[in-house]
Amino acid sequence: MDREQIEAQVKGEFEPLALATTDYVIREAVQKAIDYWNEFAGFTASKMITWSKGSTIDLDDDMDEVVRLYPSDLPAMPYAITPIWSIFGFDVLDRTLEDVASLWYYINALRIYLGKDFSWKQVDTTLYVDNVPSGATGFLAVYYKLIVEGEDIQQREIINWLVRYAKAYVTVEEGKRLRKSRLIGVDLDGESMVSDGKEVLEKQEDWLRDQAIFLPVRE
């Protein structure tokens, strides 16, 4: 589900109510939900990084912080570039085939990694590698993944959280607009909407911080 579809779902959550809130506020709400998720979710993914035998590697836009890096001599295969969701306390891969493929990558990556004097560090969006094993053609990276512009989000748990958070944000904004209507003599319960929306926002934020399972930072 892309960002526009999430925005449409948030708007649909209020039907048949005709919102006083504009579509711009709905877009803002979804962006704030994504920003909060990126800041606190801490979910990890793995992917193969190609390597051109230099000492630096530029990271993809969705890679926030690399926490594990394993040299590998295996080619990057599309079905093996798969997320490892750790936010719910255990690793869940999307398909059985991907599960087997990722395990295969890990085993083979560790085979040429162990016993080697390989080192790496990350500076901003660049990886610096040193003493890469001679057989390596790339790296298996485990990293904190960001939701980026244009991404098609597949995981229902993430979509549901984003929709609930954005809906709560819109509820607060809608309540503020209805609260102002009292100034012109229209008695609408905007105060209750503001209160309810803020309560849901707080619950969503607390749940995300409580559920996030972070990988240990490498030593």
C-alpha positions as CSV (number, residue, x, y, z in Angstrom):
1,M,0.0,0.0,0.0
2,D,1.5,3.3,-1.0
3,R,1.1,6.7,0.7
4,E,-1.9,7.9,-1.3
5,Q,-3.7,4.6,-0.5
6,I,-3.0,5.1,3.2
7,E,-4.3,8.6,3.0
8,A,-7.5,7.4,1.3
9,Q,-8.0,4.8,4.0
10,V,-7.6,7.3,6.7
11,K,-10.2,9.5,5.1
12,G,-12.5,6.5,4.6
13,E,-12.3,5.9,8.4
14,F,-14.5,8.9,8.9
15,E,-17.2,8.1,6.4
16,P,-20.1,9.0,6.2
17,L,-18.9,12.1,8.0
18,A,-18.0,15.1,5.8
19,L,-14.7,16.3,7.3
20,A,-14.1,20.0,7.8
21,T,-10.4,19.0,7.7
22,T,-8.7,19.4,4.3
23,D,-6.8,16.7,2.3
24,Y,-3.6,18.6,3.1
25,V,-4.1,17.8,6.8
26,I,-4.7,14.2,6.0
27,R,-1.4,14.1,4.0
28,E,0.3,15.8,7.0
29,A,-1.2,13.3,9.4
30,V,0.2,10.3,7.3
31,Q,3.6,12.0,7.1
32,K,3.7,12.5,10.8
33,A,2.8,8.9,11.4
34,I,5.6,7.7,9.1
35,D,8.1,10.1,10.8
36,Y,7.1,8.8,14.2
37,W,7.4,5.2,13.0
38,N,10.8,5.8,11.5
39,E,12.0,7.4,14.7
40,F,10.8,4.8,17.2
41,A,9.9,1.5,15.6
42,G,13.4,0.2,15.2
43,F,12.4,-2.7,12.9
44,T,15.2,-4.3,11.0
45,A,15.6,-5.7,7.6
46,S,18.4,-7.5,5.7
47,K,19.6,-7.2,2.1
48,M,22.6,-8.0,0.0
49,I,24.8,-5.0,-0.9
50,T,26.9,-5.2,-4.0
51,W,30.5,-4.3,-3.7
52,S,32.9,-2.9,-6.3
53,K,36.1,-3.8,-4.4
54,G,36.6,-0.3,-3.0
55,S,36.8,0.8,0.6
56,T,33.5,2.7,0.7
57,I,29.8,1.7,0.1
58,D,26.9,4.2,-0.3
59,L,23.8,3.1,1.6
60,D,20.3,3.0,0.1
61,D,17.8,5.6,1.2
62,D,15.9,3.2,3.4
63,M,19.0,2.2,5.4
64,D,19.2,4.2,8.6
65,E,21.8,2.4,10.6
66,V,23.7,-0.8,9.8
67,V,24.0,-3.0,12.8
68,R,25.5,-6.2,11.3
69,L,27.6,-6.6,8.1
70,Y,28.7,-10.0,6.8
71,P,31.0,-10.4,3.8
72,S,29.5,-12.9,1.3
73,D,30.5,-14.7,-1.8
74,L,26.9,-15.3,-2.9
75,P,25.1,-13.3,-5.7
76,A,22.2,-11.1,-4.7
77,M,18.9,-12.9,-5.5
78,P,15.7,-10.8,-5.6
79,Y,13.7,-13.2,-3.3
80,A,16.4,-13.1,-0.7
81,I,16.3,-9.4,-0.2
82,T,13.7,-9.6,2.5
83,P,12.7,-7.8,5.7
84,I,13.3,-9.4,9.1
85,W,10.6,-7.9,11.3
86,S,11.8,-7.8,14.9
87,I,9.3,-5.3,16.3
88,F,6.9,-8.0,17.6
89,G,9.6,-9.8,19.6
90,F,10.5,-12.4,17.1
91,D,11.7,-12.6,13.5
92,V,9.0,-13.0,10.9
93,L,9.8,-13.4,7.2
94,D,7.2,-12.9,4.5
95,R,7.3,-16.2,2.8
96,T,8.8,-19.7,3.6
97,L,11.0,-19.5,0.5
98,E,12.4,-16.2,1.6
99,D,13.0,-17.7,5.1
100,V,15.0,-20.5,3.7
101,A,16.9,-18.2,1.3
102,S,17.8,-15.7,4.1
103,L,19.0,-18.5,6.3
104,W,21.1,-19.8,3.5
105,Y,22.6,-16.4,3.1
106,Y,23.4,-16.1,6.7
107,I,25.1,-19.5,6.9
108,N,27.3,-18.8,3.8
109,A,28.1,-15.3,4.9
110,L,29.2,-16.5,8.3
111,R,31.3,-19.2,6.7
112,I,33.7,-16.7,5.1
113,Y,33.3,-14.1,7.8
114,L,34.4,-16.1,10.8
115,G,38.1,-16.0,11.6
116,K,38.7,-13.0,9.3
117,D,40.1,-9.7,10.4
118,F,37.3,-7.8,8.8
119,S,36.2,-4.4,10.1
120,W,33.7,-1.7,9.1
121,K,32.2,1.5,10.3
122,Q,29.3,3.7,9.2
123,V,29.6,7.5,8.8
124,D,26.3,9.1,7.9
125,T,25.2,7.2,4.7
126,T,28.5,5.6,3.9
127,L,30.1,2.4,5.0
128,Y,33.8,2.0,5.3
129,V,35.1,-1.5,5.0
130,D,38.6,-2.9,5.7
131,N,40.3,-6.3,5.4
132,V,37.5,-7.8,3.4
133,P,37.9,-11.5,2.8
134,S,39.3,-12.3,-0.6
135,G,36.3,-14.4,-1.6
136,A,33.7,-11.8,-0.9
137,T,31.6,-10.3,-3.7
138,G,29.2,-8.3,-1.5
139,F,27.8,-8.0,2.0
140,L,24.8,-9.1,3.8
141,A,23.6,-6.1,5.8
142,V,21.2,-6.1,8.7
143,Y,20.0,-2.6,9.3
144,Y,17.3,-0.4,10.8
145,K,14.9,0.2,7.9
146,L,13.1,3.5,7.2
147,I,9.8,3.9,5.4
148,V,10.8,6.0,2.4
149,E,9.0,8.1,-0.2
150,G,7.3,6.0,-2.9
151,E,7.6,2.8,-0.9
152,D,4.8,0.1,-1.3
153,I,4.2,-1.0,2.3
154,Q,3.2,-4.7,2.4
155,Q,3.1,-5.4,6.1
156,R,-0.5,-5.2,7.5
157,E,0.8,-4.5,11.1
158,I,2.6,-1.4,9.9
159,I,-0.3,-0.2,7.7
160,N,-2.7,-0.6,10.6
161,W,-0.5,1.4,13.0
162,L,0.0,4.2,10.5
163,V,-3.7,4.4,9.8
164,R,-4.7,4.5,13.5
165,Y,-2.0,7.1,14.2
166,A,-3.0,9.3,11.3
167,K,-6.7,8.9,12.0
168,A,-6.1,10.1,15.6
169,Y,-4.1,13.1,14.4
170,V,-7.0,14.0,12.0
171,T,-9.5,13.6,14.8
172,V,-7.6,16.1,16.9
173,E,-7.5,18.6,14.0
174,E,-11.1,18.1,13.2
175,G,-12.0,18.6,16.8
176,K,-10.1,21.9,16.8
177,R,-12.1,23.1,13.8
178,L,-15.4,22.1,15.3
179,R,-14.5,23.7,18.6
180,K,-14.0,27.0,16.8
181,S,-17.6,26.7,15.5
182,R,-18.9,27.6,19.0
183,L,-17.7,31.1,18.3
184,I,-20.4,31.4,15.6
185,G,-23.1,29.8,17.8
186,V,-22.9,26.2,16.4
187,D,-22.8,23.7,19.3
188,L,-20.6,20.8,18.1
189,D,-18.6,18.6,20.4
190,G,-15.1,19.5,19.1
191,E,-13.6,19.3,22.6
192,S,-14.5,15.7,22.9
193,M,-12.9,14.9,19.6
194,V,-9.7,16.7,20.5
195,S,-9.5,14.7,23.8
196,D,-10.3,11.4,22.2
197,G,-7.8,11.9,19.4
198,K,-5.0,12.9,21.8
199,E,-5.7,9.8,23.9
200,V,-5.4,7.5,20.9
201,L,-2.2,9.3,19.7
202,E,-0.6,8.7,23.2
203,K,-1.6,5.0,23.2
204,Q,-0.2,4.5,19.7
205,E,3.1,6.1,20.7
206,D,3.3,4.2,23.9
207,W,2.6,0.9,22.1
208,L,5.3,1.5,19.5
209,R,7.9,2.4,22.0
210,D,7.0,-0.6,24.2
211,Q,6.9,-3.1,21.4
212,A,10.1,-2.0,19.5
213,I,12.8,-4.7,19.8
214,F,16.1,-3.2,18.9
215,L,19.2,-5.1,17.8
216,P,22.2,-4.6,20.0
217,V,24.7,-2.1,18.6
218,R,27.8,-3.8,17.4
219,E,30.8,-3.6,19.6
